[in-house]
């Protein structure tokens, strides 16, 4: 199953209201129109030509036999003497012209009104006895180029509604209910209406326009996590409680390991034993070592020791898990800032990546999370998880529009292949319920 199909089926089949809402908006005040839908004839699959067998080497020509000696030519016979031509005198010529010489093959006289003699029948290559009506069945009339390409056209009824101010307000409300936010919803609908007010649009046309505008907003932020030549590259993973940090670290570590990178994981959530055990399970599955510390230890101290160990092992990536913390808990946020300060004592440029993992089910609350974590931990990229839950998905568009932070990956499940790089076109199509 392709990731787009997972995204569309799991993320929006039951939870997204955009698809259903667009149908209701167009039906309200829309009119049915009959259009001709051209049916395209199926294109036969391209079959690789069967390779022709290599020609066998021609046998060497046998040596030509020596030519036999030509026989000596026989002497030509002497020409016979020409007979003397007898020329009659004048009297004999007169007699000869008056009486014709008798013919050797006598000609029979033809009787009057005699029937004509039948000649031998003429043979034809084509059977002329075939009825003319059967000619139509020999070969069908060839169609032109367009006739051969299009199988024909059939009438189809489509409901269309005129794009006016009332319809635009309904579209704005629909996008706001999908957690896209007021400012982003206004921008998307304004761009959709530009140059199209007064035109009649179908549901499919509206979906296409909306997907194009969403993709335009998100295309600049769809970037993979950068990898640097300096090792170990420190990746700090932060987020609130239950956002999916631990699972995301395990999936990313497994994928980087499969790509040939040497990865080390540091279980920095020293206050939750279940988080350490979960990371150890992912580490065993991916073949990645997991560095731990006793429960209740200082996470900043563990991060410092993990950097030393990763450097000694020649690791390419060090992924540090952190405890979940709410953005309104000042003490927990200060603890995160302490981890960053300690890491920078070991490497002034660390952490090289700070990934904020967001739970898509939190809706517009994700906007406030990004704002606070960006101030304290200098967030460099986002990962959105749990899009297979009750998420509406529009909040990711709002985050891209408001902050412009890179979106590295999105997740729609618990399996290793349920986390994939972010594709703006796939996401926009799935968001509005458009098939690709």
LINBEL-V476436 format. One line per field, one symbol per residue. ss: DSSP state (H for helix, E for strand, L for the rest). phi: phi as a letter, one per 30 degrees, with the letter a starting at -180 (. if undefined). burial: 1 if it has 9 or more other C-alpha atoms within 8 Angstrom, else 0. A space follows every 50 residues. Layout:
ss = ???
phi = ???
burial = ???
This chain:
ss = LLHHHHHHHHHHLLLLLHHHHHHHHHHLLLEEEEEEEEEELLLLLLLLLL LLLLLLLLLLLLLLLLLLLLLLLLLLLLLLLLLLLLLLLHHHHHHHHHLL LLLLLLLLLLLLLLLLLLLLLLLLLLLLLLLHHHHHHLLLLLLLHHHHHE EEEEEEEEEEEELLHHHHHHHHHHHHHLLLLHHHHHHHHHHHHLLLLLLE EEHHHHHHHHHHHHHHHHHLLELLLLLLLLLLEEEEEELLLLLLHHHHHH HHHHHHHHLLLLEEEELLLLLLHHHHHHHHHHHHHHLLEEELLLLLLLHH HHHHHHHHHHHHHLLLEEEEELLLLLLLLHHHHHHHHHHHHHHHHHLLLL LLEEEEEEEHHHLLHHHHHHHHHHHHHLLLEEEEELLLLLLLLHHHHHHH HHLLLEEEEEELLLLHHHEEELLHHHHHHHHHLLLL
phi = .dddddeddddbdccdcdedddddddddjdbdbcbccdcdddddddcddd dddddddddddddddddddddddddddddddddddccdddddddddddbd ddddcdcddcddhddddddddddcdcddddddddddddaddddddddddc dkbbdbcbdbbddbddddddddddddddididddddddddddddibdjdd bcddddeddddddddddcddcdbdddccddbddccccblddidjdddddd dddddddddjcccbccddddcbdddddddddddddcicdbcbbeeidddd dddddddddddddiddbbccdbddbddccdddddddddedddddddbedd ddbbcccccdddiddddddddddddcchdcacbccidcdcdciddddddd ddciddcdabbblcddcccbedcddddddddcicdc
burial = 00010111011100111110111011100100000001100000000000 00000000000000000000000000000000000000000010000000 00000000000000000000000000000000000000000000001101 10100001111110001101111111011110011101100110001000 11100111111111101111111100000011111111110011111111 10110110001111111111011011011101110101111100001011 11110110011001111111111111100001100111110111010001 11111111111011011011011101101111111111101111111111 100111111111100001110101111111111100
